[in-house]
Amino acid sequence: MTQPASLDVLVIGGGNAALCAALMAKEAGCSVRLLESAPKIWRGGNSMHTRNLRCMHDEPQDVLVESYPEEEFWQDLLKVTGGLTNEEMARIAIQDSSTCRPWMVKHGVRFQPSLSGALHTARTNAFFMGGGKALINAYYKSAEQLGIEINYNATALDVEVKDGVFVSATVAHLQSDGSSIQETIYAKTCVLACGGFESNIDKLKEAWGQNEWGEWTADNFLIRGTRFNQGTMIDRLREKGADIIGDPTQAHMVAIDARAPLYDGGICTRIDCVSLGVVVNKHAKRFYDEGEDFWPKRYAIWGRLVALQPGQIAYSITDAKAVGRFMPPVFEGTKANTLEELADMIGLDRETFMQTMNDYNASCKVGTFNHTVLDDCHTEGLQPIKSHWAIPVTQAPFYAYPVKPGITFTYLGLKTDKTAAVHFSGQASPNLFAAGEIMAGNVLGKGYTAGVGMTIGTAYGRIAGSEAAKAVLAHQHQEAGFEEFRPIPSLATALEENVSEEA
Ligand SMILES: Cc1cc2nc3c(=O)[nH]c(=O)nc-3n(C[C@H](O)[C@H](O)[C@H](O)COP(=O)(O)OP(=O)(O)OC[C@H]3O[C@@H](n4cnc5c(N)ncnc54)[C@H](O)[C@@H]3O)c2cc1C
């Protein structure tokens, strides 16, 4: 016999996926309690840093131009993941992205057209007016109005799971004097939406280990978002036999300004001028094709590329011609009148740096420079090549931006299915669900395409909330609680209902 639970749905986490789950469960008539590890001012996890959601659409839709059909979205995902994705789960997320926005608007989220210079996304991505912070605030306001109980400074430490059935969670409530009070919360169902393990440097170090130069690679990582995604629940669930998916070193990683803070630097620390110049490592050598493809398709590989360089640092070098062609980062670049002076100012070996720059400049076969197409400006006889936008860096003033790996979120997480149920030895739990980063690895084995994090979190947050509500209903018909696994009603039906309601 399990302890009777009066609470219907316990949601662990306080970002986009958690709020979507909580709101859906509440709308379905459940009592819902949400635990956010952060204090109120830092609520919202990585979601508060976001700007947009990737959406499929067959024709122009409010802020989205032209069309972005399901097949194109799927092919984009297939390409970046190299096939490391669950097609059924991915297509469900893609389909949900075409119908979720009216529901989001109902809960106070507002959209705006793409900003110019924002990764060429007017067709594919719907931007949140006021950014992720406004989205999070709107969801919390709606949650409060609907009567969802919200606990801040409430960190889930452990969960009790019996034979794949969620029983309770142990939670630490941080007090204003720094002490904490523990509580055991019983609930009929639970949704885990508490992020990946990207904020946990020790775990990142464990995953990345030492490189060929004896350096602990992750020592030089910066965390672009929240400090609260420590991966505790992934560890606890693994210990309890939950199935795990993903490679611990796979993550969304961007090259960000090396001067950014360890946590929460957010979007404004990203360095977006890579394709307009060259990038050199601390030995003043180039190491990758800066013009391989459009920046939105390549920005997320540069964090990893820099992570593999000695000292995990690199320098993005541009000249006067790049100014105005990219979104300037929050920190100013180092500015110099000559390349020699620039090398001295950033502490690179002048001779090697000049050799690198002179070799690059001499190899540029300049055609018609056009940053909005894959143009014909490329290098010849240079390794590594620069495939597009290769024009000599010769016009003073010259700029250098130091870059380090900025980790956005990790992909290792809980194996789930199309109902968002957590799996134990291949079997779906009847009352434990997961949404957002903690299960994103099911869809994103590697790679990334801008805005898909929120697509996955919104879709599976909404699914987890409605599946939890269905499980509560099933629970009500079974007084003794969950004693054995039972099949969960098909998700497809719920989604179809949603589509017709919102059309
Ligand atoms: C700078 C930046 C910009 C981004 N821009 C975009 C974008 O424009 N579009 C896009 O699609 N994606 C973007 N992403 C990725 C996006 O943020 C994530 O994919 C998405 O927010 C994940 O949502 P989530 O709810 O799963 O996680 P989060 O929003 O991180 O929420 C996790 C929550 O769990 C809480 N938590 C953690 N552990 C516990 C615990 N043990 N107990 C209780 N609570 C806990 C945290 O405090 C947090 O509230 C960006 C990320 C960053 C960092």
The ligand as an SDF file (V2000), in Angstrom:
LIG
                    3D

 53 58  0  0  0  0  0  0  0  0999 V2000
   21.1160   32.3350  -23.1230 C   0  0  0  0  0  0  0  0  0  0  0  0
   20.1440   31.3060  -23.6310 C   0  0  0  0  0  0  0  0  0  0  0  0
   19.3560   31.6100  -24.7350 C   0  0  0  0  0  0  0  0  0  0  0  0
   18.4740   30.6690  -25.2310 C   0  0  0  0  0  0  0  0  0  0  0  0
   17.6770   31.0180  -26.2760 N   0  0  0  0  0  0  0  0  0  0  0  0
   16.7720   30.1480  -26.7500 C   0  0  0  0  0  0  0  0  0  0  0  0
   15.8290   30.5280  -27.7270 C   0  0  0  0  0  0  0  0  0  0  0  0
   15.7500   31.6910  -28.1480 O   0  0  0  0  0  0  0  0  0  0  0  0
   14.9840   29.5630  -28.2010 N   0  0  0  0  0  0  0  0  0  0  0  0
   15.0090   28.2810  -27.7290 C   0  0  0  0  0  0  0  0  0  0  0  0
   14.2440   27.4430  -28.1990 O   0  0  0  0  0  0  0  0  0  0  0  0
   15.8530   27.9090  -26.7430 N   0  0  0  0  0  0  0  0  0  0  0  0
   16.7230   28.8060  -26.2390 C   0  0  0  0  0  0  0  0  0  0  0  0
   17.5420   28.4370  -25.2150 N   0  0  0  0  0  0  0  0  0  0  0  0
   17.4110   27.0670  -24.6670 C   0  0  0  0  0  0  0  0  0  0  0  0
   16.1830   27.0480  -23.7480 C   0  0  0  0  0  0  0  0  0  0  0  0
   16.4290   27.9150  -22.6810 O   0  0  0  0  0  0  0  0  0  0  0  0
   15.8680   25.6760  -23.1970 C   0  0  0  0  0  0  0  0  0  0  0  0
   15.7740   24.7310  -24.2220 O   0  0  0  0  0  0  0  0  0  0  0  0
   14.5160   25.7030  -22.4730 C   0  0  0  0  0  0  0  0  0  0  0  0
   14.3620   26.8660  -21.7530 O   0  0  0  0  0  0  0  0  0  0  0  0
   14.4250   24.5560  -21.5170 C   0  0  0  0  0  0  0  0  0  0  0  0
   13.2820   24.7040  -20.7120 O   0  0  0  0  0  0  0  0  0  0  0  0
   13.1590   23.8400  -19.4070 P   0  0  0  0  0  0  0  0  0  0  0  0
   11.8830   24.2510  -18.7650 O   0  0  0  0  0  0  0  0  0  0  0  0
   13.3720   22.4210  -19.7080 O   0  0  0  0  0  0  0  0  0  0  0  0
   14.4250   24.2660  -18.5080 O   0  0  0  0  0  0  0  0  0  0  0  0
   14.6620   25.5840  -17.6720 P   0  0  0  0  0  0  0  0  0  0  0  0
   13.9740   26.7430  -18.2540 O   0  0  0  0  0  0  0  0  0  0  0  0
   16.1340   25.6970  -17.4560 O   0  0  0  0  0  0  0  0  0  0  0  0
   13.9560   25.2850  -16.3040 O   0  0  0  0  0  0  0  0  0  0  0  0
   14.4760   24.3670  -15.3670 C   0  0  0  0  0  0  0  0  0  0  0  0
   13.9070   24.7670  -14.0340 C   0  0  0  0  0  0  0  0  0  0  0  0
   14.1250   23.7440  -13.0650 O   0  0  0  0  0  0  0  0  0  0  0  0
   14.5440   24.3330  -11.8570 C   0  0  0  0  0  0  0  0  0  0  0  0
   15.2400   23.2850  -11.1160 N   0  0  0  0  0  0  0  0  0  0  0  0
   16.4120   22.6820  -11.4310 C   0  0  0  0  0  0  0  0  0  0  0  0
   16.6760   21.6920  -10.5370 N   0  0  0  0  0  0  0  0  0  0  0  0
   15.6430   21.6800   -9.6630 C   0  0  0  0  0  0  0  0  0  0  0  0
   15.3270   20.8840   -8.5220 C   0  0  0  0  0  0  0  0  0  0  0  0
   16.1360   19.8860   -8.1200 N   0  0  0  0  0  0  0  0  0  0  0  0
   14.1900   21.1590   -7.8300 N   0  0  0  0  0  0  0  0  0  0  0  0
   13.3530   22.1700   -8.2140 C   0  0  0  0  0  0  0  0  0  0  0  0
   13.6060   22.9460   -9.2940 N   0  0  0  0  0  0  0  0  0  0  0  0
   14.7380   22.6870  -10.0120 C   0  0  0  0  0  0  0  0  0  0  0  0
   15.3670   25.5250  -12.2770 C   0  0  0  0  0  0  0  0  0  0  0  0
   15.4970   26.4910  -11.2680 O   0  0  0  0  0  0  0  0  0  0  0  0
   14.5240   26.0310  -13.4510 C   0  0  0  0  0  0  0  0  0  0  0  0
   13.4770   26.8390  -13.0090 O   0  0  0  0  0  0  0  0  0  0  0  0
   18.3900   29.3790  -24.6470 C   0  0  0  0  0  0  0  0  0  0  0  0
   19.1500   29.0820  -23.5230 C   0  0  0  0  0  0  0  0  0  0  0  0
   20.0160   30.0440  -22.9960 C   0  0  0  0  0  0  0  0  0  0  0  0
   20.8170   29.7120  -21.7650 C   0  0  0  0  0  0  0  0  0  0  0  0
  1  2  1  0
  2  3  1  0
  2 52  2  0
  3  4  2  0
  4  5  1  0
  4 50  1  0
  5  6  2  0
  6  7  1  0
  6 13  1  0
  7  8  2  0
  7  9  1  0
  9 10  1  0
 10 11  2  0
 10 12  1  0
 12 13  2  0
 13 14  1  0
 14 15  1  0
 14 50  1  0
 15 16  1  0
 16 17  1  0
 16 18  1  0
 18 19  1  0
 18 20  1  0
 20 21  1  0
 20 22  1  0
 22 23  1  0
 23 24  1  0
 24 25  2  0
 24 26  1  0
 24 27  1  0
 27 28  1  0
 28 29  2  0
 28 30  1  0
 28 31  1  0
 31 32  1  0
 32 33  1  0
 33 34  1  0
 33 48  1  0
 34 35  1  0
 35 36  1  0
 35 46  1  0
 36 37  1  0
 36 45  1  0
 37 38  2  0
 38 39  1  0
 39 40  1  0
 39 45  2  0
 40 41  1  0
 40 42  2  0
 42 43  1  0
 43 44  2  0
 44 45  1  0
 46 47  1  0
 46 48  1  0
 48 49  1  0
 50 51  2  0
 51 52  1  0
 52 53  1  0
M  END
$$$$
